[in-house]
Amino acid sequence: MVKGFKMKLYPGQEAEYERRHRELWPEMVEMIHAHGGKNYSIFLDRETLTLFAYIEIEDEEVWNQGADTAINRKWWDFMADIMETNPDKSPVAVDLKPLFHLD
């Protein structure tokens, strides 16, 4: 199963967002994989500062459980100063409806 969603950066934070993801903590990688995530990519629309994320997951319920892990909450805290977030510091993320797929 695939998921697509969008998030939004604050102005001037493009390089910092990229830097933080180049240095993604090994514990975050482990958590993503442990919750069925793989083939994860994030793209930036430079004009709107909108991030588009694509990830393949095994099970939506298992994937969603990753949000409640300590390492994920630490990552949200770490990223909150450079992107739009909810009151719990989770990124404001909007799921996108899949309309086309080609293998």
Biopython code that builds the backbone (N, CA, C, O; Angstrom):
import numpy as np
from Bio.PDB.StructureBuilder import StructureBuilder

atoms = [
    (1, "MET", "N", (0.850, -1.164, 0.000)),
    (1, "MET", "CA", (0.000, 0.000, 0.000)),
    (1, "MET", "C", (0.901, 1.233, 0.000)),
    (1, "MET", "O", (1.967, 1.232, 0.614)),
    (2, "VAL", "N", (0.468, 2.271, -0.685)),
    (2, "VAL", "CA", (1.247, 3.514, -0.729)),
    (2, "VAL", "C", (0.472, 4.646, -0.082)),
    (2, "VAL", "O", (-0.758, 4.663, -0.082)),
    (3, "LYS", "N", (1.220, 5.589, 0.467)),
    (3, "LYS", "CA", (0.644, 6.798, 1.044)),
    (3, "LYS", "C", (1.335, 7.993, 0.426)),
    (3, "LYS", "O", (2.549, 7.997, 0.223)),
    (4, "GLY", "N", (0.549, 8.995, 0.134)),
    (4, "GLY", "CA", (1.070, 10.287, -0.279)),
    (4, "GLY", "C", (0.461, 11.338, 0.624)),
    (4, "GLY", "O", (-0.736, 11.300, 0.910)),
    (5, "PHE", "N", (1.278, 12.275, 1.075)),
    (5, "PHE", "CA", (0.747, 13.353, 1.908)),
    (5, "PHE", "C", (1.606, 14.590, 1.720)),
    (5, "PHE", "O", (2.730, 14.519, 1.224)),
    (6, "LYS", "N", (1.052, 15.731, 2.128)),
    (6, "LYS", "CA", (1.793, 16.979, 1.997)),
    (6, "LYS", "C", (1.936, 17.654, 3.343)),
    (6, "LYS", "O", (1.100, 17.502, 4.233)),
    (7, "MET", "N", (3.020, 18.406, 3.470)),
    (7, "MET", "CA", (3.335, 19.182, 4.655)),
    (7, "MET", "C", (3.866, 20.523, 4.173)),
    (7, "MET", "O", (3.976, 20.738, 2.966)),
    (8, "LYS", "N", (4.197, 21.424, 5.080)),
    (8, "LYS", "CA", (4.641, 22.752, 4.654)),
    (8, "LYS", "C", (5.797, 23.249, 5.514)),
    (8, "LYS", "O", (5.767, 23.172, 6.742)),
    (9, "LEU", "N", (6.822, 23.764, 4.825)),
    (9, "LEU", "CA", (7.980, 24.364, 5.498)),
    (9, "LEU", "C", (7.740, 25.841, 5.769)),
    (9, "LEU", "O", (6.945, 26.490, 5.090)),
    (10, "TYR", "N", (8.441, 26.360, 6.771)),
    (10, "TYR", "CA", (8.482, 27.799, 6.976)),
    (10, "TYR", "C", (9.482, 28.392, 5.978)),
    (10, "TYR", "O", (10.442, 27.721, 5.596)),
    (11, "PRO", "N", (9.267, 29.640, 5.555)),
    (11, "PRO", "CA", (10.184, 30.276, 4.596)),
    (11, "PRO", "C", (11.626, 30.261, 5.092)),
    (11, "PRO", "O", (11.902, 30.497, 6.268)),
    (12, "GLY", "N", (12.529, 29.979, 4.173)),
    (12, "GLY", "CA", (13.954, 29.985, 4.469)),
    (12, "GLY", "C", (14.478, 28.733, 5.144)),
    (12, "GLY", "O", (15.649, 28.692, 5.522)),
    (13, "GLN", "N", (13.651, 27.709, 5.309)),
    (13, "GLN", "CA", (14.056, 26.505, 6.030)),
    (13, "GLN", "C", (14.355, 25.306, 5.128)),
    (13, "GLN", "O", (14.542, 24.190, 5.613)),
    (14, "GLU", "N", (14.397, 25.539, 3.826)),
    (14, "GLU", "CA", (14.599, 24.432, 2.893)),
    (14, "GLU", "C", (15.922, 23.697, 3.144)),
    (14, "GLU", "O", (15.940, 22.470, 3.244)),
    (15, "ALA", "N", (17.006, 24.432, 3.242)),
    (15, "ALA", "CA", (18.322, 23.808, 3.434)),
    (15, "ALA", "C", (18.403, 23.093, 4.776)),
    (15, "ALA", "O", (18.983, 22.011, 4.868)),
    (16, "GLU", "N", (17.832, 23.680, 5.805)),
    (16, "GLU", "CA", (17.868, 23.056, 7.125)),
    (16, "GLU", "C", (17.051, 21.768, 7.140)),
    (16, "GLU", "O", (17.471, 20.778, 7.738)),
    (17, "TYR", "N", (15.893, 21.771, 6.491)),
    (17, "TYR", "CA", (15.075, 20.557, 6.408)),
    (17, "TYR", "C", (15.859, 19.445, 5.707)),
    (17, "TYR", "O", (15.885, 18.301, 6.159)),
    (18, "GLU", "N", (16.484, 19.804, 4.610)),
    (18, "GLU", "CA", (17.267, 18.816, 3.862)),
    (18, "GLU", "C", (18.441, 18.304, 4.705)),
    (18, "GLU", "O", (18.710, 17.103, 4.727)),
    (19, "ARG", "N", (19.134, 19.205, 5.393)),
    (19, "ARG", "CA", (20.269, 18.807, 6.228)),
    (19, "ARG", "C", (19.832, 17.823, 7.315)),
    (19, "ARG", "O", (20.478, 16.797, 7.528)),
    (20, "ARG", "N", (18.740, 18.140, 7.993)),
    (20, "ARG", "CA", (18.270, 17.266, 9.073)),
    (20, "ARG", "C", (17.897, 15.882, 8.550)),
    (20, "ARG", "O", (18.099, 14.884, 9.242)),
    (21, "HIS", "N", (17.366, 15.816, 7.361)),
    (21, "HIS", "CA", (16.997, 14.506, 6.810)),
    (21, "HIS", "C", (18.210, 13.744, 6.271)),
    (21, "HIS", "O", (18.210, 12.513, 6.260)),
    (22, "ARG", "N", (19.235, 14.459, 5.829)),
    (22, "ARG", "CA", (20.484, 13.771, 5.443)),
    (22, "ARG", "C", (21.105, 13.095, 6.661)),
    (22, "ARG", "O", (21.779, 12.072, 6.539)),
    (23, "GLU", "N", (20.872, 13.675, 7.835)),
    (23, "GLU", "CA", (21.420, 13.156, 9.088)),
    (23, "GLU", "C", (20.343, 12.441, 9.906)),
    (23, "GLU", "O", (20.399, 12.436, 11.135)),
    (24, "LEU", "N", (19.376, 11.844, 9.235)),
    (24, "LEU", "CA", (18.272, 11.170, 9.918)),
    (24, "LEU", "C", (18.805, 10.174, 10.937)),
    (24, "LEU", "O", (19.664, 9.347, 10.630)),
    (25, "TRP", "N", (18.291, 10.265, 12.131)),
    (25, "TRP", "CA", (18.751, 9.410, 13.219)),
    (25, "TRP", "C", (18.509, 7.942, 12.892)),
    (25, "TRP", "O", (17.445, 7.592, 12.381)),
    (26, "PRO", "N", (19.473, 7.085, 13.179)),
    (26, "PRO", "CA", (19.289, 5.644, 12.949)),
    (26, "PRO", "C", (18.049, 5.089, 13.670)),
    (26, "PRO", "O", (17.391, 4.179, 13.165)),
    (27, "GLU", "N", (17.740, 5.639, 14.844)),
    (27, "GLU", "CA", (16.557, 5.186, 15.580)),
    (27, "GLU", "C", (15.266, 5.493, 14.827)),
    (27, "GLU", "O", (14.296, 4.741, 14.921)),
    (28, "MET", "N", (15.252, 6.603, 14.076)),
    (28, "MET", "CA", (14.070, 6.938, 13.269)),
    (28, "MET", "C", (13.943, 5.968, 12.100)),
    (28, "MET", "O", (12.844, 5.521, 11.772)),
    (29, "VAL", "N", (15.067, 5.647, 11.478)),
    (29, "VAL", "CA", (15.050, 4.677, 10.379)),
    (29, "VAL", "C", (14.510, 3.349, 10.882)),
    (29, "VAL", "O", (13.673, 2.725, 10.230)),
    (30, "GLU", "N", (14.993, 2.916, 12.049)),
    (30, "GLU", "CA", (14.529, 1.654, 12.639)),
    (30, "GLU", "C", (13.035, 1.691, 12.926)),
    (30, "GLU", "O", (12.328, 0.718, 12.661)),
    (31, "MET", "N", (12.545, 2.810, 13.470)),
    (31, "MET", "CA", (11.126, 2.930, 13.787)),
    (31, "MET", "C", (10.274, 2.873, 12.513)),
    (31, "MET", "O", (9.247, 2.196, 12.479)),
    (32, "ILE", "N", (10.700, 3.576, 11.482)),
    (32, "ILE", "CA", (9.963, 3.573, 10.212)),
    (32, "ILE", "C", (9.868, 2.152, 9.672)),
    (32, "ILE", "O", (8.790, 1.699, 9.287)),
    (33, "HIS", "N", (10.989, 1.455, 9.645)),
    (33, "HIS", "CA", (10.992, 0.074, 9.145)),
    (33, "HIS", "C", (10.181, -0.857, 10.051)),
    (33, "HIS", "O", (9.465, -1.729, 9.560)),
    (34, "ALA", "N", (10.291, -0.675, 11.372)),
    (34, "ALA", "CA", (9.566, -1.525, 12.318)),
    (34, "ALA", "C", (8.054, -1.364, 12.192)),
    (34, "ALA", "O", (7.298, -2.267, 12.551)),
    (35, "HIS", "N", (7.614, -0.213, 11.681)),
    (35, "HIS", "CA", (6.182, 0.039, 11.505)),
    (35, "HIS", "C", (5.741, -0.109, 10.052)),
    (35, "HIS", "O", (4.714, 0.427, 9.636)),
    (36, "GLY", "N", (6.552, -0.858, 9.285)),
    (36, "GLY", "CA", (6.158, -1.249, 7.940)),
    (36, "GLY", "C", (6.411, -0.237, 6.845)),
    (36, "GLY", "O", (5.881, -0.380, 5.744)),
    (37, "GLY", "N", (7.210, 0.785, 7.119)),
    (37, "GLY", "CA", (7.506, 1.799, 6.112)),
    (37, "GLY", "C", (8.755, 1.477, 5.312)),
    (37, "GLY", "O", (9.754, 1.014, 5.862)),
    (38, "LYS", "N", (8.691, 1.725, 4.011)),
    (38, "LYS", "CA", (9.867, 1.555, 3.147)),
    (38, "LYS", "C", (9.700, 2.449, 1.920)),
    (38, "LYS", "O", (8.623, 2.988, 1.662)),
    (39, "ASN", "N", (10.777, 2.590, 1.182)),
    (39, "ASN", "CA", (10.763, 3.386, -0.047)),
    (39, "ASN", "C", (10.144, 4.759, 0.201)),
    (39, "ASN", "O", (9.202, 5.155, -0.487)),
    (40, "TYR", "N", (10.676, 5.483, 1.184)),
    (40, "TYR", "CA", (10.154, 6.770, 1.646)),
    (40, "TYR", "C", (10.889, 7.892, 0.923)),
    (40, "TYR", "O", (12.117, 7.958, 0.960)),
    (41, "SER", "N", (10.150, 8.761, 0.275)),
    (41, "SER", "CA", (10.725, 9.917, -0.409)),
    (41, "SER", "C", (9.930, 11.164, -0.055)),
    (41, "SER", "O", (8.714, 11.107, 0.128)),
    (42, "ILE", "N", (10.632, 12.297, 0.042)),
    (42, "ILE", "CA", (9.989, 13.585, 0.285)),
    (42, "ILE", "C", (10.512, 14.558, -0.766)),
    (42, "ILE", "O", (11.718, 14.670, -0.984)),
    (43, "PHE", "N", (9.588, 15.256, -1.411)),
    (43, "PHE", "CA", (9.910, 16.213, -2.463)),
    (43, "PHE", "C", (9.474, 17.612, -2.029)),
    (43, "PHE", "O", (8.541, 17.752, -1.237)),
    (44, "LEU", "N", (10.137, 18.637, -2.538)),
    (44, "LEU", "CA", (9.828, 20.022, -2.205)),
    (44, "LEU", "C", (9.358, 20.779, -3.437)),
    (44, "LEU", "O", (10.002, 20.740, -4.485)),
    (45, "ASP", "N", (8.223, 21.471, -3.301)),
    (45, "ASP", "CA", (7.786, 22.457, -4.294)),
    (45, "ASP", "C", (8.356, 23.792, -3.832)),
    (45, "ASP", "O", (7.840, 24.386, -2.885)),
    (46, "ARG", "N", (9.391, 24.265, -4.471)),
    (46, "ARG", "CA", (10.103, 25.471, -4.033)),
    (46, "ARG", "C", (9.232, 26.724, -4.073)),
    (46, "ARG", "O", (9.438, 27.643, -3.280)),
    (47, "GLU", "N", (8.270, 26.770, -4.979)),
    (47, "GLU", "CA", (7.416, 27.951, -5.091)),
    (47, "GLU", "C", (6.476, 28.099, -3.903)),
    (47, "GLU", "O", (6.205, 29.219, -3.470)),
    (48, "THR", "N", (5.971, 26.984, -3.367)),
    (48, "THR", "CA", (4.972, 27.041, -2.295)),
    (48, "THR", "C", (5.500, 26.548, -0.949)),
    (48, "THR", "O", (4.814, 26.657, 0.067)),
    (49, "LEU", "N", (6.716, 26.007, -0.941)),
    (49, "LEU", "CA", (7.327, 25.388, 0.238)),
    (49, "LEU", "C", (6.522, 24.190, 0.737)),
    (49, "LEU", "O", (6.599, 23.811, 1.905)),
    (50, "THR", "N", (5.746, 23.604, -0.181)),
    (50, "THR", "CA", (4.984, 22.404, 0.145)),
    (50, "THR", "C", (5.883, 21.189, -0.048)),
    (50, "THR", "O", (6.569, 21.053, -1.061)),
    (51, "LEU", "N", (5.859, 20.312, 0.951)),
    (51, "LEU", "CA", (6.572, 19.041, 0.880)),
    (51, "LEU", "C", (5.576, 17.973, 0.454)),
    (51, "LEU", "O", (4.457, 17.919, 0.965)),
    (52, "PHE", "N", (5.982, 17.132, -0.474)),
    (52, "PHE", "CA", (5.169, 15.987, -0.882)),
    (52, "PHE", "C", (5.913, 14.734, -0.456)),
    (52, "PHE", "O", (7.060, 14.519, -0.848)),
    (53, "ALA", "N", (5.254, 13.908, 0.351)),
    (53, "ALA", "CA", (5.874, 12.681, 0.843)),
    (53, "ALA", "C", (5.195, 11.470, 0.224)),
    (53, "ALA", "O", (3.978, 11.441, 0.047)),
    (54, "TYR", "N", (6.000, 10.483, -0.098)),
    (54, "TYR", "CA", (5.542, 9.208, -0.647)),
    (54, "TYR", "C", (6.187, 8.116, 0.189)),
    (54, "TYR", "O", (7.399, 8.126, 0.406)),
    (55, "ILE", "N", (5.378, 7.173, 0.659)),
    (55, "ILE", "CA", (5.927, 6.046, 1.404)),
    (55, "ILE", "C", (5.101, 4.803, 1.109)),
    (55, "ILE", "O", (3.884, 4.872, 0.940)),
    (56, "GLU", "N", (5.781, 3.674, 1.052)),
    (56, "GLU", "CA", (5.102, 2.394, 0.928)),
    (56, "GLU", "C", (4.996, 1.809, 2.328)),
    (56, "GLU", "O", (5.987, 1.734, 3.054)),
    (57, "ILE", "N", (3.789, 1.396, 2.705)),
    (57, "ILE", "CA", (3.561, 0.825, 4.028)),
    (57, "ILE", "C", (2.881, -0.528, 3.888)),
    (57, "ILE", "O", (2.225, -0.815, 2.887)),
    (58, "GLU", "N", (3.054, -1.350, 4.915)),
    (58, "GLU", "CA", (2.442, -2.679, 4.904)),
    (58, "GLU", "C", (1.012, -2.642, 5.412)),
    (58, "GLU", "O", (0.145, -3.341, 4.889)),
    (59, "ASP", "N", (0.761, -1.824, 6.438)),
    (59, "ASP", "CA", (-0.546, -1.805, 7.091)),
    (59, "ASP", "C", (-0.758, -0.414, 7.689)),
    (59, "ASP", "O", (0.093, 0.075, 8.432)),
    (60, "GLU", "N", (-1.867, 0.215, 7.374)),
    (60, "GLU", "CA", (-2.145, 1.585, 7.843)),
    (60, "GLU", "C", (-2.182, 1.667, 9.373)),
    (60, "GLU", "O", (-1.635, 2.606, 9.953)),
    (61, "GLU", "N", (-2.812, 0.706, 10.022)),
    (61, "GLU", "CA", (-2.922, 0.726, 11.477)),
    (61, "GLU", "C", (-1.546, 0.610, 12.136)),
    (61, "GLU", "O", (-1.241, 1.343, 13.077)),
    (62, "VAL", "N", (-0.726, -0.302, 11.646)),
    (62, "VAL", "CA", (0.625, -0.472, 12.189)),
    (62, "VAL", "C", (1.451, 0.794, 11.942)),
    (62, "VAL", "O", (2.180, 1.245, 12.825)),
    (63, "TRP", "N", (1.336, 1.357, 10.754)),
    (63, "TRP", "CA", (2.062, 2.585, 10.426)),
    (63, "TRP", "C", (1.669, 3.714, 11.385)),
    (63, "TRP", "O", (2.533, 4.426, 11.896)),
    (64, "ASN", "N", (0.388, 3.870, 11.622)),
    (64, "ASN", "CA", (-0.086, 4.942, 12.499)),
    (64, "ASN", "C", (0.405, 4.780, 13.934)),
    (64, "ASN", "O", (0.551, 5.776, 14.642)),
    (65, "GLN", "N", (0.662, 3.560, 14.378)),
    (65, "GLN", "CA", (1.176, 3.331, 15.725)),
    (65, "GLN", "C", (2.568, 3.932, 15.913)),
    (65, "GLN", "O", (2.969, 4.222, 17.040)),
    (66, "GLY", "N", (3.298, 4.119, 14.832)),
    (66, "GLY", "CA", (4.626, 4.722, 14.917)),
    (66, "GLY", "C", (4.602, 6.142, 15.451)),
    (66, "GLY", "O", (5.590, 6.613, 16.015)),
    (67, "ALA", "N", (3.476, 6.829, 15.275)),
    (67, "ALA", "CA", (3.368, 8.206, 15.753)),
    (67, "ALA", "C", (3.494, 8.291, 17.270)),
    (67, "ALA", "O", (3.927, 9.318, 17.793)),
    (68, "ASP", "N", (3.128, 7.242, 17.975)),
    (68, "ASP", "CA", (3.158, 7.255, 19.440)),
    (68, "ASP", "C", (4.457, 6.757, 20.041)),
    (68, "ASP", "O", (4.536, 6.570, 21.255)),
    (69, "THR", "N", (5.471, 6.537, 19.234)),
    (69, "THR", "CA", (6.750, 6.093, 19.776)),
    (69, "THR", "C", (7.542, 7.286, 20.316)),
    (69, "THR", "O", (7.388, 8.412, 19.841)),
    (70, "ALA", "N", (8.373, 7.029, 21.295)),
    (70, "ALA", "CA", (9.182, 8.096, 21.895)),
    (70, "ALA", "C", (10.112, 8.738, 20.869)),
    (70, "ALA", "O", (10.284, 9.957, 20.872)),
    (71, "ILE", "N", (10.714, 7.935, 19.994)),
    (71, "ILE", "CA", (11.641, 8.501, 19.013)),
    (71, "ILE", "C", (10.914, 9.382, 18.008)),
    (71, "ILE", "O", (11.457, 10.396, 17.569)),
    (72, "ASN", "N", (9.695, 9.011, 17.639)),
    (72, "ASN", "CA", (8.934, 9.835, 16.707)),
    (72, "ASN", "C", (8.554, 11.164, 17.347)),
    (72, "ASN", "O", (8.632, 12.210, 16.703)),
    (73, "ARG", "N", (8.146, 11.127, 18.602)),
    (73, "ARG", "CA", (7.791, 12.369, 19.311)),
    (73, "ARG", "C", (9.033, 13.265, 19.452)),
    (73, "ARG", "O", (8.925, 14.487, 19.354)),
    (74, "LYS", "N", (10.192, 12.671, 19.678)),
    (74, "LYS", "CA", (11.442, 13.443, 19.759)),
    (74, "LYS", "C", (11.748, 14.091, 18.407)),
    (74, "LYS", "O", (12.195, 15.237, 18.356)),
    (75, "TRP", "N", (11.508, 13.362, 17.314)),
    (75, "TRP", "CA", (11.735, 13.908, 15.969)),
    (75, "TRP", "C", (10.786, 15.076, 15.706)),
    (75, "TRP", "O", (11.194, 16.105, 15.167)),
    (76, "TRP", "N", (9.521, 14.912, 16.089)),
    (76, "TRP", "CA", (8.569, 16.017, 15.907)),
    (76, "TRP", "C", (9.040, 17.264, 16.656)),
    (76, "TRP", "O", (8.980, 18.367, 16.114)),
    (77, "ASP", "N", (9.502, 17.102, 17.883)),
    (77, "ASP", "CA", (10.020, 18.236, 18.648)),
    (77, "ASP", "C", (11.195, 18.890, 17.919)),
    (77, "ASP", "O", (11.297, 20.115, 17.849)),
    (78, "PHE", "N", (12.065, 18.062, 17.387)),
    (78, "PHE", "CA", (13.257, 18.522, 16.673)),
    (78, "PHE", "C", (12.900, 19.301, 15.407)),
    (78, "PHE", "O", (13.601, 20.248, 15.049)),
    (79, "MET", "N", (11.824, 18.916, 14.731)),
    (79, "MET", "CA", (11.458, 19.528, 13.456)),
    (79, "MET", "C", (10.478, 20.699, 13.584)),
    (79, "MET", "O", (10.274, 21.432, 12.616)),
    (80, "ALA", "N", (9.877, 20.885, 14.743)),
    (80, "ALA", "CA", (8.786, 21.852, 14.910)),
    (80, "ALA", "C", (9.170, 23.297, 14.605)),
    (80, "ALA", "O", (8.305, 24.101, 14.260)),
    (81, "ASP", "N", (10.440, 23.636, 14.727)),
    (81, "ASP", "CA", (10.829, 25.031, 14.499)),
    (81, "ASP", "C", (10.977, 25.393, 13.029)),
    (81, "ASP", "O", (11.158, 26.566, 12.703)),
    (82, "ILE", "N", (10.902, 24.402, 12.125)),
    (82, "ILE", "CA", (11.117, 24.720, 10.707)),
    (82, "ILE", "C", (9.924, 24.402, 9.810)),
    (82, "ILE", "O", (9.987, 24.613, 8.599)),
    (83, "MET", "N", (8.832, 23.895, 10.398)),
    (83, "MET", "CA", (7.676, 23.552, 9.564)),
    (83, "MET", "C", (6.373, 23.734, 10.336)),
    (83, "MET", "O", (6.367, 23.821, 11.564)),
    (84, "GLU", "N", (5.283, 23.789, 9.599)),
    (84, "GLU", "CA", (3.972, 23.937, 10.228)),
    (84, "GLU", "C", (3.644, 22.687, 11.038)),
    (84, "GLU", "O", (3.800, 21.562, 10.563)),
    (85, "THR", "N", (3.180, 22.909, 12.286)),
    (85, "THR", "CA", (2.875, 21.788, 13.170)),
    (85, "THR", "C", (1.536, 22.007, 13.869)),
    (85, "THR", "O", (1.011, 23.118, 13.940)),
    (86, "ASN", "N", (1.018, 20.911, 14.373)),
    (86, "ASN", "CA", (-0.175, 20.921, 15.211)),
    (86, "ASN", "C", (0.241, 21.228, 16.648)),
    (86, "ASN", "O", (1.436, 21.264, 16.942)),
    (87, "PRO", "N", (-0.729, 21.452, 17.559)),
    (87, "PRO", "CA", (-0.372, 21.739, 18.957)),
    (87, "PRO", "C", (0.511, 20.672, 19.618)),
    (87, "PRO", "O", (1.284, 20.996, 20.519)),
    (88, "ASP", "N", (0.411, 19.402, 19.186)),
    (88, "ASP", "CA", (1.257, 18.345, 19.769)),
    (88, "ASP", "C", (2.611, 18.234, 19.070)),
    (88, "ASP", "O", (3.368, 17.294, 19.313)),
    (89, "LYS", "N", (2.906, 19.197, 18.205)),
    (89, "LYS", "CA", (4.150, 19.291, 17.427)),
    (89, "LYS", "C", (4.233, 18.299, 16.273)),
    (89, "LYS", "O", (5.255, 18.244, 15.589)),
    (90, "SER", "N", (3.193, 17.523, 16.043)),
    (90, "SER", "CA", (3.171, 16.691, 14.834)),
    (90, "SER", "C", (3.070, 17.609, 13.634)),
    (90, "SER", "O", (2.445, 18.666, 13.723)),
    (91, "PRO", "N", (3.667, 17.236, 12.511)),
    (91, "PRO", "CA", (3.553, 18.093, 11.338)),
    (91, "PRO", "C", (2.109, 18.160, 10.852)),
    (91, "PRO", "O", (1.376, 17.172, 10.898)),
    (92, "VAL", "N", (1.720, 19.339, 10.388)),
    (92, "VAL", "CA", (0.429, 19.445, 9.725)),
    (92, "VAL", "C", (0.585, 18.663, 8.423)),
    (92, "VAL", "O", (1.313, 19.077, 7.521)),
    (93, "ALA", "N", (-0.101, 17.539, 8.339)),
    (93, "ALA", "CA", (0.019, 16.647, 7.178)),
    (93, "ALA", "C", (-1.370, 16.378, 6.623)),
    (93, "ALA", "O", (-2.304, 16.060, 7.359)),
    (94, "VAL", "N", (-1.483, 16.511, 5.310)),
    (94, "VAL", "CA", (-2.746, 16.279, 4.628)),
    (94, "VAL", "C", (-2.559, 15.090, 3.693)),
    (94, "VAL", "O", (-1.729, 15.129, 2.785)),
    (95, "ASP", "N", (-3.335, 14.035, 3.920)),
    (95, "ASP", "CA", (-3.273, 12.874, 3.032)),
    (95, "ASP", "C", (-3.758, 13.261, 1.642)),
    (95, "ASP", "O", (-4.704, 14.033, 1.489)),
    (96, "LEU", "N", (-3.104, 12.718, 0.650)),
    (96, "LEU", "CA", (-3.481, 12.955, -0.738)),
    (96, "LEU", "C", (-4.154, 11.709, -1.297)),
    (96, "LEU", "O", (-3.751, 10.584, -1.001)),
    (97, "LYS", "N", (-5.172, 11.919, -2.099)),
    (97, "LYS", "CA", (-5.927, 10.814, -2.692)),
    (97, "LYS", "C", (-5.186, 10.279, -3.909)),
    (97, "LYS", "O", (-4.889, 11.041, -4.829)),
    (98, "PRO", "N", (-4.884, 8.989, -3.935)),
    (98, "PRO", "CA", (-4.234, 8.420, -5.123)),
    (98, "PRO", "C", (-5.214, 8.378, -6.296)),
    (98, "PRO", "O", (-6.356, 7.939, -6.155)),
    (99, "LEU", "N", (-4.749, 8.838, -7.442)),
    (99, "LEU", "CA", (-5.587, 8.860, -8.630)),
    (99, "LEU", "C", (-5.049, 8.012, -9.774)),
    (99, "LEU", "O", (-5.805, 7.612, -10.659)),
    (100, "PHE", "N", (-3.751, 7.737, -9.762)),
    (100, "PHE", "CA", (-3.156, 6.971, -10.861)),
    (100, "PHE", "C", (-1.913, 6.274, -10.367)),
    (100, "PHE", "O", (-1.152, 6.824, -9.571)),
    (101, "HIS", "N", (-1.707, 5.049, -10.846)),
    (101, "HIS", "CA", (-0.502, 4.297, -10.522)),
    (101, "HIS", "C", (-0.133, 3.454, -11.746)),
    (101, "HIS", "O", (-1.002, 2.883, -12.404)),
    (102, "LEU", "N", (1.152, 3.388, -12.036)),
    (102, "LEU", "CA", (1.671, 2.570, -13.133)),
    (102, "LEU", "C", (2.896, 1.832, -12.635)),
    (102, "LEU", "O", (3.846, 2.453, -12.160)),
    (103, "ASP", "N", (2.883, 0.505, -12.740)),
    (103, "ASP", "CA", (4.059, -0.293, -12.381)),
    (103, "ASP", "C", (5.044, -0.295, -13.527)),
    (103, "ASP", "O", (6.105, -0.911, -13.428)),
]
sb = StructureBuilder()
sb.init_structure("model")
sb.init_model(0)
sb.init_chain("A")
sb.init_seg("    ")
for serial, (resi, resn, name, xyz) in enumerate(atoms, 1):
    if name == "N":
        sb.init_residue(resn, " ", resi, " ")
    sb.init_atom(name, np.array(xyz, "f"), 0.0, 1.0, " ", f" {name:<3s}", serial, name[0])
structure = sb.get_structure()
